Amino acid sequence: EVQLVESGGGLVQPGGSLRLSCAASGFPFDDYTMSWVRQAPGKGLEWVSGISWAFNNRHYAESVKGRFTISRDNAKNTLYLQMNGLKSEDTAVYYCAKDRKFRTFDLTNLESPGEYDHWGQGTQVTVSS
């Protein structure tokens, strides 16, 4: 059974930092592209960042580029999101998501929720003074 368990969320002041983690199990983690997706209060899903299974190619939404860094530790089956320079508009529930395609080199649809077949339960990030 595929499981994705996020952690690391919390309350942080504007300009602060948080590191999110996503512990994966039940599938060969190093064979799948992974992403972080968020949902702000009253809004739809917004793709944040993705990292490929091969060569660790990283992609970011314009809204977080230069502030967030995605990484993965295949030995620990864990996905990370380092978030620096947090803003109030970053307040959201953050989900990690597993790409539905095995060992894909097609990264053109990372922003589409339909690209993912498993999601974690989410972790709340609140940026407020």
N, CA and C atoms as a LAMMPS dump frame, in Angstrom:
ITEM: TIMESTEP
0
ITEM: NUMBER OF ATOMS
387
ITEM: BOX BOUNDS ff ff ff
-5.0000000000000000e+02 5.0000000000000000e+02
-5.0000000000000000e+02 5.0000000000000000e+02
-5.0000000000000000e+02 5.0000000000000000e+02
ITEM: ATOMS id mol type element x y z
1 1 1 N 0.84 -1.197 0
2 1 2 C 0 0 0
3 1 3 C 0.877 1.248 0
4 2 1 N 0.606 2.125 -0.956
5 2 2 C 1.359 3.376 -1.032
6 2 3 C 0.948 4.283 0.136
7 3 1 N 1.943 4.805 0.819
8 3 2 C 1.682 5.781 1.88
9 3 3 C 2.629 6.956 1.727
10 4 1 N 2.082 8.141 1.901
11 4 2 C 2.854 9.385 1.892
12 4 3 C 2.451 10.156 3.15
13 5 1 N 3.426 10.432 3.994
14 5 2 C 3.134 11.081 5.271
15 5 3 C 3.974 12.343 5.394
16 6 1 N 3.285 13.484 5.366
17 6 2 C 3.968 14.766 5.47
18 6 3 C 4.152 15.174 6.931
19 7 1 N 5.17 15.975 7.164
20 7 2 C 5.408 16.546 8.491
21 7 3 C 6.216 17.827 8.329
22 8 1 N 6.309 18.59 9.41
23 8 2 C 7.149 19.782 9.403
24 8 3 C 6.412 21.098 9.288
25 9 1 N 5.097 21.052 9.11
26 9 2 C 4.343 22.294 9.022
27 9 3 C 4.243 22.98 10.381
28 10 1 N 3.683 24.182 10.359
29 10 2 C 3.508 24.911 11.603
30 10 3 C 3.251 26.381 11.363
31 11 1 N 3.337 27.147 12.437
32 11 2 C 3.145 28.597 12.382
33 11 3 C 4.508 29.271 12.352
34 12 1 N 4.69 30.175 11.416
35 12 2 C 5.966 30.873 11.273
36 12 3 C 5.689 32.321 10.899
37 13 1 N 6.559 33.202 11.32
38 13 2 C 6.41 34.621 10.998
39 13 3 C 6.855 34.894 9.559
40 14 1 N 6.344 35.939 8.967
41 14 2 C 6.807 36.319 7.623
42 14 3 C 8.322 36.475 7.595
43 15 1 N 8.916 35.947 6.543
44 15 2 C 10.364 35.96 6.424
45 15 3 C 11.035 34.752 7.023
46 16 1 N 10.295 33.943 7.735
47 16 2 C 10.853 32.767 8.379
48 16 3 C 11.004 31.584 7.443
49 17 1 N 11.429 30.458 8.021
50 17 2 C 11.712 29.254 7.242
51 17 3 C 11.062 28.038 7.882
52 18 1 N 10.76 27.074 7.052
53 18 2 C 10.301 25.767 7.491
54 18 3 C 10.843 24.728 6.517
55 19 1 N 11.02 23.495 7.016
56 19 2 C 11.351 22.387 6.129
57 19 3 C 10.291 21.311 6.267
58 20 1 N 9.638 21.022 5.171
59 20 2 C 8.646 19.962 5.139
60 20 3 C 9.31 18.657 4.727
61 21 1 N 8.795 17.557 5.268
62 21 2 C 9.252 16.227 4.894
63 21 3 C 8.064 15.384 4.478
64 22 1 N 8.324 14.429 3.614
65 22 2 C 7.297 13.481 3.186
66 22 3 C 7.924 12.096 3.178
67 23 1 N 7.508 11.266 4.111
68 23 2 C 8.007 9.901 4.19
69 23 3 C 7.157 9.001 3.306
70 24 1 N 7.812 8.332 2.37
71 24 2 C 7.107 7.501 1.399
72 24 3 C 7.349 6.021 1.677
73 25 1 N 6.339 5.205 1.393
74 25 2 C 6.485 3.767 1.537
75 25 3 C 5.496 3.068 0.619
76 26 1 N 5.769 1.775 0.367
77 26 2 C 4.838 0.975 -0.42
78 26 3 C 5.059 1.008 -1.913
79 27 1 N 6.108 1.67 -2.363
80 27 2 C 6.443 1.709 -3.78
81 27 3 C 7.924 2.036 -3.906
82 28 1 N 8.517 1.766 -5.084
83 28 2 C 9.945 2.085 -5.29
84 28 3 C 10.145 3.588 -5.462
85 29 1 N 10.395 4.261 -4.367
86 29 2 C 10.439 5.728 -4.328
87 29 3 C 11.377 6.306 -5.385
88 30 1 N 12.53 5.687 -5.577
89 30 2 C 13.517 6.27 -6.481
90 30 3 C 13.164 6.102 -7.955
91 31 1 N 12.04 5.487 -8.268
92 31 2 C 11.595 5.32 -9.652
93 31 3 C 10.476 6.27 -10.052
94 32 1 N 10.141 7.206 -9.148
95 32 2 C 9.003 8.089 -9.42
96 32 3 C 9.344 9.554 -9.177
97 33 1 N 8.897 10.395 -10.109
98 33 2 C 8.913 11.827 -9.901
99 33 3 C 7.931 12.171 -8.78
100 34 1 N 8.315 13.136 -7.965
101 34 2 C 7.493 13.546 -6.828
102 34 3 C 7.3 15.062 -6.853
103 35 1 N 6.208 15.508 -6.293
104 35 2 C 5.917 16.937 -6.249
105 35 3 C 5.329 17.348 -4.913
106 36 1 N 5.382 18.646 -4.674
107 36 2 C 4.645 19.296 -3.589
108 36 3 C 3.542 20.135 -4.224
109 37 1 N 2.369 20.037 -3.658
110 37 2 C 1.187 20.768 -4.124
111 37 3 C 0.541 21.387 -2.89
112 38 1 N 0.017 22.588 -3.009
113 38 2 C -0.595 23.225 -1.836
114 38 3 C -2.006 23.7 -2.141
115 39 1 N -2.751 23.913 -1.073
116 39 2 C -4.105 24.439 -1.202
117 39 3 C -4.327 25.474 -0.123
118 40 1 N -4.461 26.721 -0.55
119 40 2 C -4.723 27.821 0.374
120 40 3 C -6.211 27.832 0.736
121 41 1 N -6.546 28.451 1.848
122 41 2 C -7.953 28.498 2.274
123 41 3 C -8.855 29.068 1.187
124 42 1 N -9.889 28.348 0.85
125 42 2 C -10.862 28.817 -0.127
126 42 3 C -10.402 28.803 -1.57
127 43 1 N -9.237 28.182 -1.832
128 43 2 C -8.7 28.165 -3.189
129 43 3 C -8.464 26.735 -3.663
130 44 1 N -8.152 26.598 -4.929
131 44 2 C -7.902 25.29 -5.493
132 44 3 C -6.475 24.825 -5.277
133 45 1 N -6.167 23.659 -5.791
134 45 2 C -4.83 23.113 -5.685
135 45 3 C -3.849 23.914 -6.532
136 46 1 N -2.672 24.158 -5.986
137 46 2 C -1.607 24.867 -6.693
138 46 3 C -0.334 24.026 -6.62
139 47 1 N 0.167 23.609 -7.764
140 47 2 C 1.449 22.894 -7.801
141 47 3 C 2.557 23.844 -7.377
142 48 1 N 3.469 23.359 -6.547
143 48 2 C 4.539 24.192 -5.994
144 48 3 C 5.895 23.837 -6.599
145 49 1 N 6.217 22.532 -6.598
146 49 2 C 7.539 22.121 -7.041
147 49 3 C 7.55 20.626 -7.307
148 50 1 N 8.42 20.205 -8.223
149 50 2 C 8.567 18.793 -8.526
150 50 3 C 10.031 18.439 -8.726
151 51 1 N 10.345 17.161 -8.476
152 51 2 C 11.71 16.672 -8.663
153 51 3 C 11.627 15.334 -9.358
154 52 1 N 12.412 15.182 -10.41
155 52 2 C 12.34 13.976 -11.218
156 52 3 C 13.002 12.792 -10.53
157 53 1 N 12.634 11.592 -10.992
158 53 2 C 13.224 10.377 -10.423
159 53 3 C 14.677 10.231 -10.851
160 54 1 N 14.998 10.669 -12.075
161 54 2 C 16.35 10.556 -12.616
162 54 3 C 16.973 11.939 -12.71
163 55 1 N 18.222 12.045 -12.34
164 55 2 C 19.029 13.269 -12.466
165 55 3 C 18.573 14.391 -11.532
166 56 1 N 17.543 14.116 -10.702
167 56 2 C 17.064 15.132 -9.747
168 56 3 C 16.797 16.487 -10.402
169 57 1 N 16.177 16.472 -11.575
170 57 2 C 15.772 17.737 -12.189
171 57 3 C 14.681 18.377 -11.344
172 58 1 N 14.87 19.659 -11.018
173 58 2 C 13.949 20.369 -10.141
174 58 3 C 13.168 21.417 -10.926
175 59 1 N 11.899 21.543 -10.593
176 59 2 C 11.036 22.527 -11.23
177 59 3 C 10.228 23.241 -10.155
178 60 1 N 9.977 24.547 -10.387
179 60 2 C 9.287 25.356 -9.384
180 60 3 C 8.223 26.231 -10.029
181 61 1 N 7.176 26.476 -9.268
182 61 2 C 6.213 27.496 -9.663
183 61 3 C 6.88 28.862 -9.537
184 62 1 N 6.48 29.793 -10.384
185 62 2 C 7.074 31.131 -10.344
186 62 3 C 6.911 31.78 -8.977
187 63 1 N 5.822 31.481 -8.301
188 63 2 C 5.517 32.115 -7.028
189 63 3 C 6.492 31.735 -5.914
190 64 1 N 7.233 30.634 -6.089
191 64 2 C 8.14 30.174 -5.031
192 64 3 C 9.594 30.108 -5.493
193 65 1 N 9.83 30.345 -6.771
194 65 2 C 11.178 30.233 -7.308
195 65 3 C 12.126 31.186 -6.578
196 66 1 N 13.27 30.662 -6.182
197 66 2 C 14.251 31.462 -5.464
198 66 3 C 14.067 31.448 -3.96
199 67 1 N 12.934 30.94 -3.487
200 67 2 C 12.678 30.877 -2.047
201 67 3 C 12.569 29.44 -1.538
202 68 1 N 12.037 28.558 -2.358
203 68 2 C 11.823 27.166 -1.962
204 68 3 C 12.83 26.269 -2.681
205 69 1 N 13.219 25.182 -2.014
206 69 2 C 14.107 24.192 -2.613
207 69 3 C 13.558 22.8 -2.346
208 70 1 N 13.346 22.055 -3.419
209 70 2 C 12.88 20.677 -3.291
210 70 3 C 14.088 19.749 -3.358
211 71 1 N 14.024 18.661 -2.604
212 71 2 C 15.095 17.669 -2.646
213 71 3 C 14.519 16.316 -2.261
214 72 1 N 15.32 15.296 -2.483
215 72 2 C 14.886 13.949 -2.118
216 72 3 C 16.075 13.149 -1.632
217 73 1 N 15.807 12.235 -0.706
218 73 2 C 16.823 11.312 -0.213
219 73 3 C 16.285 9.917 -0.496
220 74 1 N 16.754 9.326 -1.578
221 74 2 C 16.226 8.022 -1.978
222 74 3 C 16.574 6.92 -0.985
223 75 1 N 17.688 7.057 -0.288
224 75 2 C 18.065 6.064 0.72
225 75 3 C 17.085 6.05 1.889
226 76 1 N 16.463 7.212 2.136
227 76 2 C 15.504 7.327 3.236
228 76 3 C 14.067 7.363 2.759
229 77 1 N 13.861 7.243 1.444
230 77 2 C 12.507 7.312 0.867
231 77 3 C 11.767 8.559 1.34
232 78 1 N 12.456 9.684 1.288
233 78 2 C 11.889 10.912 1.823
234 78 3 C 12.056 12.067 0.853
235 79 1 N 10.992 12.845 0.734
236 79 2 C 10.954 14.06 -0.077
237 79 3 C 10.967 15.249 0.866
238 80 1 N 11.641 16.318 0.462
239 80 2 C 11.738 17.507 1.312
240 80 3 C 11.336 18.758 0.537
241 81 1 N 10.928 19.767 1.309
242 81 2 C 10.72 21.09 0.744
243 81 3 C 11.24 22.105 1.751
244 82 1 N 12.362 22.727 1.426
245 82 2 C 12.907 23.79 2.26
246 82 3 C 12.28 25.105 1.822
247 83 1 N 11.624 25.773 2.74
248 83 2 C 10.909 27.004 2.431
249 83 3 C 11.526 28.153 3.212
250 84 1 N 12.087 29.103 2.482
251 84 2 C 12.692 30.283 3.083
252 84 3 C 11.939 31.528 2.629
253 85 1 N 12.118 32.615 3.359
254 85 2 C 11.464 33.859 2.966
255 85 3 C 9.966 33.724 2.865
256 86 1 N 9.369 33.054 3.836
257 86 2 C 7.933 32.77 3.741
258 86 3 C 7.102 34.034 3.801
259 87 1 N 6.016 34.013 3.044
260 87 2 C 5.087 35.136 2.95
261 87 3 C 3.703 34.674 3.395
262 88 1 N 2.856 35.626 3.71
263 88 2 C 1.508 35.267 4.15
264 88 3 C 0.766 34.475 3.076
265 89 1 N 1.065 34.774 1.822
266 89 2 C 0.391 34.061 0.727
267 89 3 C 0.861 32.619 0.563
268 90 1 N 1.869 32.213 1.317
269 90 2 C 2.304 30.815 1.317
270 90 3 C 1.477 29.97 2.278
271 91 1 N 0.605 30.607 3.05
272 91 2 C -0.253 29.877 3.97
273 91 3 C -1.148 28.904 3.208
274 92 1 N -1.057 27.634 3.572
275 92 2 C -1.801 26.601 2.84
276 92 3 C -1.564 25.255 3.516
277 93 1 N -2.339 24.281 3.088
278 93 2 C -2.034 22.889 3.39
279 93 3 C -1.138 22.386 2.266
280 94 1 N -0.012 21.79 2.651
281 94 2 C 0.964 21.307 1.683
282 94 3 C 0.882 19.787 1.601
283 95 1 N 0.769 19.291 0.37
284 95 2 C 0.668 17.864 0.114
285 95 3 C 1.873 17.408 -0.711
286 96 1 N 2.374 16.215 -0.421
287 96 2 C 3.296 15.603 -1.368
288 96 3 C 2.488 14.643 -2.232
289 97 1 N 2.941 14.483 -3.446
290 97 2 C 2.192 13.699 -4.415
291 97 3 C 3.137 12.872 -5.271
292 98 1 N 2.716 11.653 -5.571
293 98 2 C 3.498 10.71 -6.366
294 98 3 C 3.005 10.718 -7.816
295 99 1 N 3.937 10.888 -8.739
296 99 2 C 3.586 10.83 -10.158
297 99 3 C 3.02 9.455 -10.492
298 100 1 N 2.046 9.444 -11.369
299 100 2 C 1.423 8.165 -11.702
300 100 3 C 2.241 7.346 -12.697
301 101 1 N 3.246 7.972 -13.328
302 101 2 C 4.02 7.29 -14.365
303 101 3 C 5.371 6.818 -13.834
304 102 1 N 5.645 5.534 -14.067
305 102 2 C 6.886 4.898 -13.654
306 102 3 C 8.045 5.356 -14.535
307 103 1 N 9.112 5.867 -13.892
308 103 2 C 10.345 6.247 -14.599
309 103 3 C 10.059 7.11 -15.829
310 104 1 N 9.186 8.095 -15.68
311 104 2 C 8.877 8.947 -16.809
312 104 3 C 9.907 10.045 -16.987
313 105 1 N 10.176 10.376 -18.271
314 105 2 C 11.006 11.538 -18.589
315 105 3 C 10.135 12.698 -19.053
316 106 1 N 8.837 12.493 -19.044
317 106 2 C 7.889 13.532 -19.428
318 106 3 C 7.514 14.345 -18.201
319 107 1 N 8.043 15.563 -18.109
320 107 2 C 7.783 16.435 -16.967
321 107 3 C 6.924 17.619 -17.365
322 108 1 N 6.216 17.497 -18.488
323 108 2 C 5.453 18.631 -19.012
324 108 3 C 4.123 18.849 -18.292
325 109 1 N 3.689 17.87 -17.51
326 109 2 C 2.372 17.983 -16.872
327 109 3 C 2.457 18.019 -15.352
328 110 1 N 3.576 18.441 -14.828
329 110 2 C 3.742 18.447 -13.376
330 110 3 C 2.682 19.291 -12.69
331 111 1 N 2.211 20.347 -13.35
332 111 2 C 1.27 21.273 -12.71
333 111 3 C -0.15 20.727 -12.653
334 112 1 N -0.4 19.633 -13.33
335 112 2 C -1.752 19.077 -13.385
336 112 3 C -1.987 18.073 -12.262
337 113 1 N -3.032 18.268 -11.463
338 113 2 C -3.333 17.301 -10.396
339 113 3 C -3.534 15.879 -10.925
340 114 1 N -3.985 15.782 -12.165
341 114 2 C -4.198 14.468 -12.755
342 114 3 C -2.922 13.682 -13.003
343 115 1 N -1.778 14.337 -12.85
344 115 2 C -0.499 13.681 -13.051
345 115 3 C -0.159 12.751 -11.897
346 116 1 N -0.877 12.87 -10.787
347 116 2 C -0.511 12.183 -9.548
348 116 3 C -1.591 11.174 -9.146
349 117 1 N -1.131 10.034 -8.651
350 117 2 C -2.089 8.997 -8.281
351 117 3 C -2.166 8.743 -6.784
352 118 1 N -1.251 9.304 -6.036
353 118 2 C -1.306 9.174 -4.585
354 118 3 C -0.883 10.486 -3.946
355 119 1 N -1.577 10.819 -2.863
356 119 2 C -1.339 12.062 -2.136
357 119 3 C -1.216 11.755 -0.643
358 120 1 N -0.463 12.592 0.042
359 120 2 C -0.432 12.487 1.486
360 120 3 C -1.64 13.173 2.099
361 121 1 N -1.67 13.191 3.422
362 121 2 C -2.8 13.796 4.13
363 121 3 C -2.637 15.307 4.286
364 122 1 N -1.433 15.793 4.038
365 122 2 C -1.171 17.223 4.093
366 122 3 C -0.643 17.693 5.436
367 123 1 N 0.09 18.803 5.39
368 123 2 C 0.582 19.447 6.604
369 123 3 C 0.321 20.941 6.471
370 124 1 N -0.197 21.54 7.544
371 124 2 C -0.599 22.95 7.515
372 124 3 C 0.61 23.853 7.721
373 125 1 N 0.736 24.83 6.845
374 125 2 C 1.739 25.884 6.997
375 125 3 C 0.988 27.211 7.115
376 126 1 N 1.246 27.918 8.203
377 126 2 C 0.609 29.21 8.434
378 126 3 C 1.675 30.264 8.63
379 127 1 N 1.641 31.281 7.794
380 127 2 C 2.612 32.37 7.869
381 127 3 C 1.881 33.612 8.353
382 128 1 N 2.2 34.014 9.568
383 128 2 C 1.483 35.128 10.18
384 128 3 C 2.321 35.722 11.298
385 129 1 N 2.17 37.027 11.473
386 129 2 C 2.851 37.693 12.586
387 129 3 C 1.941 37.759 13.815
